Amino acid sequence: MAELEHNYNEDSIRSLEPREHIRLRPGMYIGKLGDGSSADDGIYILVKEVIDNSIDEHVMGYGKTIDIKISDHKVQVRDYGRGIPLGKVIDCVSKINTGGKYDSKAFQKSVGLNGVGTKAVNALSSHFRIQSVRDGQMKAAEFERGVLTNDLPLEATSQRNGTLTVFTPDDTIFKNYQYNPDYLENQIWNYVYLNAGLTINFNGKKFYSENGLLDLLRNKADEESMRYPIIHLKGPDIELALTHGNDYGEEYYSFVNGQYTTMGGTHLAAFRTALVKTIRDFYKKDYDAADIRGSVVGAISLRVQEPVFESQTKTKLGSIDMGPDGPAVNSYINDFIKEHLDNYLRINQATAEALKKRIEQSERERKDMAGVKKLANQRAKKANLHNRKLRDCRLHFNEDKHENSLLSTLFITEGDSASGSITKSRNVDTEAVFSLRGKPLNCFGLKKKVVYENEEFNLLQHALNIEEGLEGLRYNRVVIATDADVDGMHIRLLLLTFFLQFFPDLVKNGHVYILETPLFRVRNKKETIYCYNETEKQAAIEKLGKRPEITRFKGLGEISPDEFGKFIGDNIKLKPVFLQKDTTIQKMLSYYMGKNTPERQQFIIENLKFEKDIVEEVYA
């Protein structure tokens, strides 16, 4: 101890340049790193930081089009705004706390506030190019990992005004990353919904919205299950849309200055509170808040000066005022909803009646379930004291401010052997294991009462802590870890049916994944290669040569704990469960999990392949 104290002196204190600090502690600037399998992984934050600057230009009235091209690794964003002032092009992308967002006259209600965004992108990219065009002149510069490598001279050009940013995320920081087109398209749709009239061309496809949040809800909600037409309200610096469907839970999309606040915050809490209060006052009935908000699908967008977010990634809004002389956010939202929603319901009596019926239906269902729910929760409390199904971790998504809480993961496994392997090789800080005993119930078409009547579903619900919604979700990633055989696939379908039927917002918010584990191990005395498909296996055989040893993993239980640790650590392969914007949950579940239909039988017949056909394809 004395020796350690002796070594702690002036030489122990280091001062890092901003670029060095960003590269040493990237999580402070972009949240978790990831490999692109999750919508909040760092590579998507890099894209967002660049597009945000182009959006801010559009909001200020400059540029109606943004062109975006993204391959597996390279990103290119071109806007047609004013362009960065030519004398400050290098400073704006390399010097921390340098930018136009500090001038409230130039950018009144932008999402980029602290001059860090593009500097972080620059520092975390193996190659970064910035190019600005203003009034017939162009200035460009190139960087590698934040270090200037090419300061190009000013030149004349006939190009339109605007800024071009090209970057490649550094693969020494973002290991084995790949952009998921579904996540990117979802991100871009949100941009156009929030900026009606803006056109974004992404990889040759045009994205455009004329009606803002009304279009968002039309694409997110199933129109056939809507109980009444979408209510769409707009005011100064605020826009909201809402309807009620038939899915369980609450589904919200909240935004501040064009930023998708996935973790909600002050504005979303105010929206939910004001909705309950206004409806109670309108109907003059003290409805339970859960009955009013049950099955709601809503969206709110707010524009404020100087928003205060709870992290650099801007996923949750703090407590702020609307402007230097304006009211608090919660008061502003409450007053707006109280006036405009009340007026809307008075004018649209058919909607008011349909909304009332939906609330009263939720009330009946809740009361019908009350007795079962009470008994089930008592059983769950007892089970939690000695819950052999759950092997918990230390860091939880809903409790810890530690950056690693974003990595909190629950593996749902089948059988003791698979859960034993994961339990022995997991990271006890961030990875928990829930063990199933065989195949769960097919709950398609059943009422939510079954969640409480079925002990396994009830314990899983309590392990996740989602009984009252996603606010208490204990794990950021819910990973279905089953064998890659017929039984394992069936269990996956049954679990996905459970989540989509009763907790669809868990899937819609990008928390559910499938664990991909290797099917083969190919090795010789010098090297071991794990393969996830036949193509990789053939490549490994060619590489190692001379009859290497080949092992086929039939189940997760056959993989030793030491080996399993390699597949659930830094190199984990997760396949996100992603719903397309036009996917209707009930139709999809009815097709795959309902009674056998002629359509499904025909699909199976047309797509059925015998082993001979598969072998021929692999070796073709």
C-alpha positions as CSV (number, residue, x, y, z in Angstrom):
1,M,0.0,0.0,0.0
2,A,2.8,2.3,0.9
3,E,4.5,1.6,-2.5
4,L,1.2,2.5,-4.3
5,E,0.9,5.8,-2.4
6,H,4.5,6.5,-3.2
7,N,3.9,6.0,-7.0
8,Y,0.9,8.5,-7.0
9,N,2.6,11.8,-7.7
10,E,2.6,14.7,-10.2
11,D,3.7,12.2,-13.0
12,S,0.5,10.3,-12.4
13,I,-1.7,13.2,-13.5
14,R,-2.4,13.3,-17.3
15,S,-4.1,16.0,-19.4
16,L,-5.7,14.7,-22.5
17,E,-6.4,16.6,-25.6
18,P,-10.2,16.5,-26.5
19,R,-9.5,14.1,-29.4
20,E,-7.6,11.7,-27.1
21,H,-10.3,11.9,-24.5
22,I,-13.1,11.1,-27.0
23,R,-11.2,8.1,-28.2
24,L,-10.3,6.9,-24.7
25,R,-13.8,7.4,-23.3
26,P,-16.2,7.2,-26.3
27,G,-19.1,6.2,-24.1
28,M,-19.2,9.6,-22.6
29,Y,-20.0,11.1,-26.0
30,I,-22.0,8.5,-27.9
31,G,-23.3,6.1,-25.3
32,K,-22.5,2.4,-25.9
33,L,-20.3,1.3,-28.8
34,G,-22.0,-1.9,-30.1
35,D,-21.7,-3.5,-33.5
36,G,-24.9,-2.2,-35.2
37,S,-27.2,-4.9,-34.0
38,S,-29.0,-2.4,-31.7
39,A,-30.7,0.9,-32.7
40,D,-28.8,2.8,-30.0
41,D,-25.4,1.5,-30.9
42,G,-22.7,4.2,-31.4
43,I,-22.5,3.9,-35.2
44,Y,-26.1,5.2,-35.5
45,I,-25.3,8.0,-33.1
46,L,-22.5,9.1,-35.4
47,V,-24.9,9.2,-38.3
48,K,-27.4,11.1,-36.2
49,E,-24.9,13.7,-35.1
50,V,-24.1,14.6,-38.7
51,I,-27.7,14.6,-39.9
52,D,-28.7,16.8,-37.0
53,N,-26.6,19.6,-38.3
54,S,-28.3,19.3,-41.7
55,I,-31.8,19.2,-40.0
56,D,-30.9,22.4,-38.0
57,E,-30.2,24.1,-41.3
58,H,-33.6,23.0,-42.7
59,V,-35.4,24.2,-39.5
60,M,-33.8,27.6,-39.9
61,G,-35.2,27.8,-43.5
62,Y,-32.2,26.7,-45.5
63,G,-32.3,23.6,-47.7
64,K,-35.3,21.4,-48.4
65,T,-33.3,18.3,-49.4
66,I,-30.7,16.0,-47.7
67,D,-28.9,13.3,-49.7
68,I,-27.6,10.3,-47.6
69,K,-25.7,7.3,-48.8
70,I,-24.7,4.6,-46.4
71,S,-23.0,1.3,-47.2
72,D,-21.9,-1.4,-44.6
73,H,-19.2,0.9,-43.4
74,K,-19.1,4.3,-45.2
75,V,-21.5,7.3,-44.5
76,Q,-22.0,10.3,-46.8
77,V,-24.4,13.2,-45.9
78,R,-24.9,16.2,-48.2
79,D,-27.3,19.0,-47.4
80,Y,-28.1,22.2,-49.3
81,G,-28.1,24.7,-46.4
82,R,-25.9,27.7,-46.0
83,G,-22.6,25.7,-45.7
84,I,-20.1,26.1,-42.8
85,P,-18.4,29.5,-43.0
86,L,-15.3,28.7,-45.1
87,G,-12.8,30.1,-42.7
88,K,-14.1,27.9,-39.8
89,V,-14.5,24.5,-41.6
90,I,-11.6,22.8,-39.9
91,D,-12.3,24.3,-36.5
92,C,-16.0,23.3,-36.6
93,V,-15.2,19.6,-36.9
94,S,-12.0,19.4,-34.8
95,K,-12.1,22.0,-31.9
96,I,-14.4,21.2,-29.0
97,N,-16.8,24.0,-28.1
98,T,-16.6,25.6,-31.5
99,G,-19.8,25.9,-33.5
100,G,-22.7,28.1,-34.5
101,K,-25.2,26.5,-32.0
102,Y,-24.0,28.9,-29.2
103,D,-25.4,31.8,-31.2
104,S,-29.2,31.6,-30.4
105,K,-29.8,34.1,-33.3
106,A,-28.3,31.7,-35.8
107,F,-29.8,28.5,-34.4
108,Q,-32.8,29.2,-32.2
109,K,-34.1,25.7,-31.5
110,S,-31.5,23.2,-32.6
111,V,-30.7,19.8,-31.0
112,G,-26.9,20.3,-31.3
113,L,-25.9,22.5,-28.4
114,N,-22.5,21.8,-27.0
115,G,-20.2,21.8,-30.0
116,V,-19.2,18.1,-29.5
117,G,-21.2,16.1,-32.1
118,T,-19.2,16.3,-35.3
119,K,-15.9,16.4,-33.4
120,A,-16.8,13.1,-31.8
121,V,-17.6,11.7,-35.2
122,N,-14.3,13.0,-36.6
123,A,-12.3,11.5,-33.7
124,L,-14.0,8.1,-33.9
125,S,-13.6,7.7,-37.7
126,S,-10.7,6.1,-39.5
127,H,-11.4,8.6,-42.3
128,F,-13.4,11.8,-42.2
129,R,-13.9,14.4,-44.9
130,I,-15.7,17.8,-44.5
131,Q,-16.6,20.0,-47.5
132,S,-18.4,23.3,-47.5
133,V,-19.7,25.3,-50.4
134,R,-20.7,28.9,-50.1
135,D,-21.4,31.3,-53.0
136,G,-19.2,29.7,-55.6
137,Q,-16.3,28.7,-53.4
138,M,-15.5,25.4,-51.8
139,K,-13.3,24.5,-48.8
140,A,-12.5,20.9,-47.8
141,A,-10.4,19.0,-45.3
142,E,-9.6,15.4,-44.5
143,F,-8.8,13.7,-41.2
144,E,-7.8,10.3,-39.8
145,R,-9.0,9.5,-36.3
146,G,-9.4,13.2,-35.6
147,V,-6.0,14.3,-36.9
148,L,-5.9,16.6,-39.9
149,T,-4.2,14.9,-42.9
150,N,-5.2,17.1,-45.8
151,D,-6.0,20.8,-45.6
152,L,-7.2,21.4,-49.2
153,P,-7.0,25.0,-50.6
154,L,-10.0,27.1,-51.4
155,E,-11.3,26.6,-54.9
156,A,-14.0,27.9,-57.2
157,T,-17.0,25.6,-57.8
158,S,-20.4,25.6,-59.5
159,Q,-21.9,23.3,-56.8
160,R,-24.9,24.4,-54.8
161,N,-24.3,25.8,-51.3
162,G,-24.3,23.3,-48.5
163,T,-22.1,20.9,-46.5
164,L,-20.9,17.4,-47.4
165,T,-19.7,15.1,-44.7
166,V,-18.1,11.7,-45.4
167,F,-16.8,9.3,-42.7
168,T,-15.9,5.7,-42.0
169,P,-16.3,4.6,-38.3
170,D,-13.0,3.4,-36.9
171,D,-13.1,-0.5,-36.8
172,T,-10.5,-0.5,-34.0
173,I,-13.2,1.0,-31.8
174,F,-16.4,-0.3,-33.3
175,K,-15.5,-4.0,-33.6
176,N,-17.2,-6.1,-36.4
177,Y,-19.8,-3.4,-37.0
178,Q,-22.3,-3.3,-39.8
179,Y,-25.2,-0.8,-40.5
180,N,-28.7,-2.3,-40.4
181,P,-30.8,-0.7,-43.2
182,D,-34.0,-1.2,-41.1
183,Y,-32.7,0.9,-38.2
184,L,-31.4,3.6,-40.6
185,E,-34.7,3.8,-42.5
186,N,-36.6,4.1,-39.2
187,Q,-34.2,6.9,-38.1
188,I,-34.8,8.7,-41.4
189,W,-38.6,8.3,-41.3
190,N,-38.5,10.0,-37.9
191,Y,-36.6,13.0,-39.4
192,V,-39.2,13.5,-42.2
193,Y,-42.2,13.1,-39.8
194,L,-40.8,15.8,-37.7
195,N,-40.0,18.1,-40.5
196,A,-43.0,18.2,-42.9
197,G,-41.9,19.3,-46.3
198,L,-38.3,18.0,-46.0
199,T,-37.1,15.4,-48.5
200,I,-34.4,12.9,-47.6
201,N,-33.0,10.7,-50.3
202,F,-31.4,7.7,-48.7
203,N,-29.6,5.2,-50.9
204,G,-31.8,6.1,-53.9
205,K,-35.1,5.9,-51.9
206,K,-37.2,9.1,-51.3
207,F,-38.5,9.8,-47.8
208,Y,-41.1,12.6,-47.4
209,S,-44.0,13.4,-45.1
210,E,-46.6,16.0,-45.7
211,N,-48.6,15.6,-42.4
212,G,-45.9,15.2,-39.8
213,L,-46.9,13.2,-36.7
214,L,-50.2,12.2,-38.3
215,D,-48.2,10.3,-40.9
216,L,-46.0,8.8,-38.2
217,L,-49.0,7.3,-36.3
218,R,-50.6,6.1,-39.6
219,N,-47.5,4.1,-40.2
220,K,-47.0,2.9,-36.6
221,A,-50.5,2.0,-35.7
222,D,-52.8,-0.6,-37.3
223,E,-55.6,1.4,-38.9
224,E,-58.0,-1.5,-38.8
225,S,-57.6,-1.7,-35.0
226,M,-57.8,2.0,-34.3
227,R,-60.9,2.8,-32.2
228,Y,-61.2,6.3,-33.6
229,P,-59.4,8.5,-36.2
230,I,-56.1,9.9,-35.1
231,I,-56.3,13.1,-33.1
232,H,-53.7,15.5,-34.5
233,L,-53.1,18.8,-32.7
234,K,-50.5,21.5,-33.5
235,G,-49.6,24.7,-31.8
236,P,-46.6,27.1,-31.5
237,D,-43.5,24.8,-30.9
238,I,-45.7,21.7,-30.1
239,E,-47.3,18.9,-32.1
240,L,-49.0,15.8,-30.9
241,A,-51.0,12.9,-32.3
242,L,-52.8,10.1,-30.5
243,T,-55.3,7.2,-30.9
244,H,-56.2,4.0,-29.1
245,G,-55.9,0.5,-30.6
246,N,-56.3,-3.0,-29.3
247,D,-52.7,-3.9,-28.4
248,Y,-51.8,-4.1,-24.7
249,G,-49.5,-1.5,-23.1
250,E,-48.8,2.1,-24.1
251,E,-46.8,3.1,-27.1
252,Y,-45.2,6.6,-27.4
253,Y,-42.9,8.4,-29.7
254,S,-41.4,11.6,-28.2
255,F,-39.1,14.2,-29.7
256,V,-37.4,17.4,-28.8
257,N,-36.1,19.7,-31.5
258,G,-36.1,16.8,-33.9
259,Q,-34.3,14.5,-31.5
260,Y,-36.0,11.1,-30.8
261,T,-36.0,10.9,-27.0
262,T,-36.2,7.1,-26.7
263,M,-36.0,7.4,-22.9
264,G,-38.8,10.0,-22.8
265,G,-38.3,12.7,-20.1
266,T,-40.2,15.7,-18.9
267,H,-42.2,16.3,-22.0
268,L,-43.5,12.7,-22.3
269,A,-44.4,12.5,-18.5
270,A,-46.3,15.8,-19.0
271,F,-48.1,14.4,-22.0
272,R,-49.2,11.2,-20.1
273,T,-50.3,13.2,-17.1
274,A,-52.2,15.9,-19.0
275,L,-54.0,13.2,-21.1
276,V,-55.4,11.6,-18.0
277,K,-56.4,14.9,-16.4
278,T,-58.1,16.3,-19.5
279,I,-60.1,13.1,-20.1
280,R,-61.2,12.9,-16.5
281,D,-62.4,16.5,-16.6
282,F,-64.1,16.1,-20.0
283,Y,-66.1,13.0,-19.1
284,K,-66.5,14.1,-15.4
285,K,-65.4,10.6,-14.3
286,D,-62.5,9.6,-12.1
287,Y,-61.2,6.9,-14.5
288,D,-58.1,5.0,-13.5
289,A,-55.0,6.3,-15.3
290,A,-54.2,2.8,-16.5
291,D,-57.6,2.5,-18.2
292,I,-57.2,5.9,-19.9
293,R,-53.7,5.1,-21.2
294,G,-54.2,1.4,-21.9
295,S,-53.7,0.6,-25.6
296,V,-52.8,4.3,-26.4
297,V,-50.5,5.1,-29.3
298,G,-49.2,8.6,-29.1
299,A,-46.5,11.0,-30.4
300,I,-45.4,14.4,-29.2
301,S,-42.8,16.8,-30.7
302,L,-41.6,19.9,-28.9
303,R,-39.2,22.7,-29.9
304,V,-37.5,24.7,-27.1
305,Q,-34.6,26.9,-26.7
306,E,-31.6,25.5,-24.7
307,P,-33.0,22.0,-24.1
308,V,-31.3,20.1,-21.2
309,F,-30.8,16.4,-21.9
310,E,-29.7,13.9,-19.3
311,S,-26.8,12.6,-21.5
312,Q,-24.7,13.5,-24.5
313,T,-26.8,11.0,-26.6
314,K,-29.9,13.2,-25.9
315,T,-32.3,10.3,-25.3
316,K,-34.0,11.8,-22.3
317,L,-35.2,15.4,-21.7
318,G,-34.5,17.0,-18.3
319,S,-36.7,19.6,-16.5
320,I,-36.6,22.9,-18.4
321,D,-38.5,26.0,-19.5
322,M,-39.9,26.6,-23.0
323,G,-37.6,29.6,-23.4
324,P,-35.9,32.4,-21.3
325,D,-39.3,34.0,-20.6
326,G,-41.6,31.0,-21.2
327,P,-43.4,28.6,-18.9
328,A,-42.0,25.2,-17.7
329,V,-42.4,22.4,-20.2
330,N,-44.9,20.5,-18.1
331,S,-47.1,23.5,-17.6
332,Y,-47.0,24.4,-21.3
333,I,-47.9,20.9,-22.4
334,N,-50.7,20.6,-19.8
335,D,-52.3,23.9,-20.8
336,F,-52.1,23.0,-24.5
337,I,-53.7,19.6,-24.1
338,K,-56.3,20.8,-21.7
339,E,-57.5,23.4,-24.2
340,H,-57.0,21.7,-27.5
341,L,-57.9,18.1,-26.7
342,D,-61.0,19.2,-24.8
343,N,-62.1,21.4,-27.8
344,Y,-61.5,18.5,-30.2
345,L,-63.6,16.0,-28.2
346,R,-66.4,18.5,-27.9
347,I,-66.5,19.1,-31.7
348,N,-65.9,15.4,-32.7
349,Q,-68.6,13.7,-30.6
350,A,-68.2,10.3,-32.4
351,T,-64.5,10.2,-31.5
352,A,-65.4,11.2,-27.9
353,E,-67.9,8.3,-27.7
354,A,-65.4,5.8,-29.2
355,L,-62.7,6.9,-26.7
356,K,-65.1,6.5,-23.8
357,K,-66.0,3.0,-24.9
358,R,-62.3,2.0,-25.2
359,I,-61.6,3.3,-21.7
360,E,-64.5,1.5,-20.2
361,Q,-63.5,-1.7,-21.9
362,S,-60.0,-1.4,-20.3
363,E,-61.7,-0.8,-17.0
364,R,-63.8,-4.0,-17.3
365,E,-60.8,-6.1,-18.3
366,R,-58.7,-4.7,-15.4
367,K,-61.4,-5.5,-12.9
368,D,-62.0,-9.0,-14.4
369,M,-58.3,-9.7,-13.9
370,A,-57.8,-8.2,-10.5
371,G,-58.3,-11.4,-8.4
372,V,-56.1,-13.5,-10.6
373,K,-53.4,-10.8,-10.6
374,K,-53.4,-10.5,-6.8
375,L,-52.9,-14.2,-6.3
376,A,-50.2,-14.4,-9.1
377,N,-48.3,-11.5,-7.6
378,Q,-48.3,-13.1,-4.2
379,R,-46.9,-16.3,-5.7
380,A,-44.3,-14.3,-7.7
381,K,-43.1,-12.5,-4.5
382,K,-42.6,-15.9,-2.8
383,A,-40.9,-17.3,-5.9
384,N,-38.6,-14.3,-6.1
385,L,-37.1,-15.0,-2.8
386,H,-35.9,-18.4,-4.1
387,N,-36.3,-17.9,-7.8
388,R,-34.3,-20.8,-9.4
389,K,-35.4,-19.6,-12.8
390,L,-33.6,-16.3,-12.6
391,R,-29.9,-15.9,-12.1
392,D,-29.7,-12.1,-11.8
393,C,-26.9,-9.6,-12.6
394,R,-25.6,-6.6,-10.7
395,L,-26.3,-3.7,-13.1
396,H,-29.9,-2.9,-14.2
397,F,-31.2,-0.7,-16.9
398,N,-33.8,1.0,-14.7
399,E,-31.6,1.6,-11.7
400,D,-28.0,2.4,-12.6
401,K,-26.6,5.5,-14.1
402,H,-23.4,3.6,-15.0
403,E,-22.8,3.6,-18.7
404,N,-22.6,-0.3,-18.6
405,S,-26.2,-0.5,-17.5
406,L,-27.0,-0.1,-21.2
407,L,-25.4,-3.5,-21.6
408,S,-27.7,-5.1,-19.1
409,T,-29.0,-8.3,-20.7
410,L,-31.4,-11.1,-19.9
411,F,-30.8,-14.4,-21.7
412,I,-33.9,-16.6,-21.9
413,T,-32.7,-20.2,-22.3
414,E,-34.3,-23.6,-22.6
415,G,-33.3,-26.4,-20.3
416,D,-30.7,-26.7,-17.5
417,S,-27.7,-27.6,-19.7
418,A,-27.9,-24.4,-21.9
419,S,-28.7,-22.2,-18.9
420,G,-25.8,-23.8,-17.0
421,S,-23.3,-23.0,-19.8
422,I,-24.4,-19.4,-20.1
423,T,-24.5,-18.9,-16.3
424,K,-20.9,-20.2,-15.9
425,S,-19.5,-18.0,-18.7
426,R,-21.6,-14.8,-18.4
427,N,-20.5,-11.4,-17.1
428,V,-22.2,-11.3,-13.7
429,D,-22.3,-7.5,-13.7
430,T,-24.4,-7.1,-16.9
431,E,-25.8,-10.6,-17.9
432,A,-28.7,-12.4,-16.2
433,V,-30.2,-15.8,-17.2
434,F,-33.8,-16.9,-17.1
435,S,-34.4,-20.7,-17.6
436,L,-37.5,-22.1,-19.2
437,R,-38.7,-25.6,-18.5
438,G,-39.6,-26.8,-22.0
439,K,-41.9,-25.0,-24.4
440,P,-44.0,-22.1,-23.2
441,L,-47.7,-21.8,-23.9
442,N,-48.9,-20.5,-27.3
443,C,-50.8,-17.5,-26.0
444,F,-52.0,-16.1,-29.4
445,G,-55.6,-14.9,-29.0
446,L,-55.6,-15.3,-25.3
447,K,-56.5,-12.5,-22.8
448,K,-53.8,-11.0,-20.6
449,K,-55.2,-13.0,-17.6
450,V,-53.1,-15.9,-18.9
451,V,-49.9,-13.9,-18.0
452,Y,-50.9,-14.2,-14.4
453,E,-52.4,-17.7,-14.5
454,N,-49.3,-19.2,-16.2
455,E,-46.5,-19.3,-13.6
456,E,-43.7,-19.2,-16.1
457,F,-45.0,-16.1,-17.9
458,N,-45.7,-14.4,-14.6
459,L,-42.2,-15.0,-13.3
460,L,-40.7,-13.8,-16.6
461,Q,-42.9,-10.6,-16.4
462,H,-41.6,-10.0,-12.9
463,A,-38.0,-10.6,-13.8
464,L,-38.3,-8.0,-16.6
465,N,-40.4,-5.7,-14.3
466,I,-42.7,-4.7,-17.2
467,E,-46.1,-5.3,-15.5
468,E,-46.8,-1.6,-15.4
469,G,-45.0,-0.6,-18.6
470,L,-41.4,-0.1,-19.8
471,E,-40.4,2.6,-17.3
472,G,-39.2,-0.1,-14.9
473,L,-37.6,-2.4,-17.5
474,R,-34.6,-4.0,-15.7
475,Y,-32.7,-5.2,-18.8
476,N,-31.9,-3.2,-22.0
477,R,-31.5,-6.3,-24.0
478,V,-33.8,-9.3,-23.8
479,V,-32.1,-12.1,-25.7
480,I,-33.8,-15.3,-26.7
481,A,-31.1,-18.0,-26.5
482,T,-32.5,-21.3,-27.9
483,D,-31.0,-24.1,-30.0
484,A,-30.9,-23.7,-33.7
485,D,-33.1,-26.8,-34.3
486,V,-36.8,-27.2,-34.9
487,D,-37.7,-27.2,-31.2
488,G,-35.5,-24.2,-30.5
489,M,-37.1,-22.3,-33.4
490,H,-40.6,-23.2,-32.1
491,I,-39.7,-21.9,-28.6
492,R,-38.5,-18.6,-30.2
493,L,-41.8,-18.2,-32.0
494,L,-43.7,-18.9,-28.8
495,L,-41.7,-16.3,-26.8
496,L,-42.1,-13.7,-29.6
497,T,-45.8,-14.4,-29.6
498,F,-45.9,-13.8,-25.8
499,F,-44.0,-10.4,-26.2
500,L,-45.9,-9.2,-29.2
501,Q,-49.3,-10.3,-27.8
502,F,-48.9,-8.7,-24.3
503,F,-45.9,-6.4,-24.3
504,P,-45.5,-5.2,-28.0
505,D,-43.8,-2.0,-26.9
506,L,-40.8,-4.2,-25.7
507,V,-40.3,-5.3,-29.3
508,K,-41.2,-2.0,-30.9
509,N,-38.6,-0.2,-28.8
510,G,-35.9,-2.5,-29.9
511,H,-35.2,-4.5,-26.7
512,V,-35.7,-8.1,-28.0
513,Y,-32.9,-10.0,-29.8
514,I,-32.1,-13.5,-31.0
515,L,-28.7,-14.9,-29.9
516,E,-26.7,-16.3,-32.8
517,T,-24.3,-19.1,-31.8
518,P,-21.9,-21.0,-34.0
519,L,-23.2,-24.2,-35.7
520,F,-19.7,-25.6,-36.4
521,R,-16.2,-25.6,-34.8
522,V,-13.4,-26.2,-37.3
523,R,-9.9,-26.6,-35.9
524,N,-6.4,-28.0,-36.3
525,K,-3.5,-28.0,-33.8
526,K,-2.8,-24.3,-34.5
527,E,-6.1,-22.6,-35.0
528,T,-9.8,-22.8,-34.1
529,I,-12.5,-21.2,-36.3
530,Y,-16.2,-21.0,-35.2
531,C,-18.7,-20.9,-38.1
532,Y,-22.3,-19.7,-38.2
533,N,-23.3,-21.3,-41.5
534,E,-22.3,-23.8,-44.1
535,T,-20.5,-21.1,-46.2
536,E,-18.3,-20.1,-43.3
537,K,-17.6,-23.8,-42.6
538,Q,-16.4,-24.5,-46.2
539,A,-14.2,-21.4,-46.0
540,A,-12.7,-22.6,-42.7
541,I,-12.0,-26.0,-44.1
542,E,-10.2,-24.5,-47.1
543,K,-8.2,-22.2,-44.9
544,L,-7.0,-24.9,-42.4
545,G,-6.6,-27.7,-45.0
546,K,-5.6,-31.3,-44.4
547,R,-8.7,-32.7,-42.8
548,P,-9.3,-30.4,-39.8
549,E,-11.5,-31.6,-37.0
550,I,-15.1,-30.5,-37.5
551,T,-17.7,-30.4,-34.7
552,R,-21.4,-29.8,-35.2
553,F,-23.0,-28.1,-32.2
554,K,-26.5,-29.6,-32.0
555,G,-27.5,-27.6,-29.0
556,L,-26.3,-24.8,-26.7
557,G,-25.7,-27.3,-23.9
558,E,-23.0,-29.0,-26.0
559,I,-20.9,-25.8,-26.0
560,S,-18.5,-25.7,-23.0
561,P,-18.7,-22.7,-20.7
562,D,-15.2,-21.6,-21.7
563,E,-16.3,-21.6,-25.3
564,F,-19.6,-20.0,-24.6
565,G,-17.9,-17.0,-23.0
566,K,-16.4,-16.1,-26.4
567,F,-19.9,-15.8,-27.9
568,I,-21.6,-13.7,-25.3
569,G,-18.8,-11.3,-24.6
570,D,-17.4,-8.5,-26.8
571,N,-18.0,-10.7,-29.9
572,I,-21.6,-11.4,-29.2
573,K,-23.8,-11.8,-32.3
574,L,-27.3,-10.6,-31.7
575,K,-30.1,-10.5,-34.4
576,P,-32.5,-7.7,-33.5
577,V,-36.3,-8.5,-33.7
578,F,-37.4,-5.6,-35.8
579,L,-41.0,-4.7,-36.9
580,Q,-41.3,-3.0,-40.3
581,K,-43.3,0.2,-40.3
582,D,-46.2,-1.5,-42.2
583,T,-46.2,-4.7,-40.1
584,T,-49.6,-5.4,-38.4
585,I,-49.0,-7.5,-35.2
586,Q,-52.3,-9.2,-35.1
587,K,-52.3,-10.2,-38.7
588,M,-48.7,-11.5,-38.5
589,L,-49.5,-13.5,-35.3
590,S,-52.7,-14.9,-36.8
591,Y,-50.8,-16.0,-39.9
592,Y,-47.9,-17.7,-38.1
593,M,-49.4,-18.7,-34.7
594,G,-53.2,-19.1,-35.3
595,K,-55.0,-22.1,-36.6
596,N,-53.6,-23.6,-39.8
597,T,-54.8,-21.5,-42.7
598,P,-54.8,-22.4,-46.4
599,E,-52.4,-19.4,-47.0
600,R,-49.9,-20.8,-44.5
601,Q,-50.2,-24.3,-45.9
602,Q,-49.5,-23.0,-49.4
603,F,-46.5,-21.0,-48.2
604,I,-45.0,-24.1,-46.6
605,I,-45.6,-26.2,-49.8
606,E,-44.0,-23.5,-52.0
607,N,-41.0,-23.0,-49.7
608,L,-40.4,-26.5,-48.5
609,K,-36.9,-27.8,-49.3
610,F,-35.6,-31.3,-48.8
611,E,-32.1,-31.9,-47.4
612,K,-30.9,-32.9,-50.9
613,D,-31.9,-29.4,-52.2
614,I,-30.1,-27.6,-49.4
615,V,-26.9,-29.7,-49.8
616,E,-26.9,-28.9,-53.6
617,E,-27.3,-25.2,-52.9
618,V,-24.4,-25.2,-50.4
619,Y,-22.0,-26.9,-52.6
620,A,-23.1,-25.2,-55.9
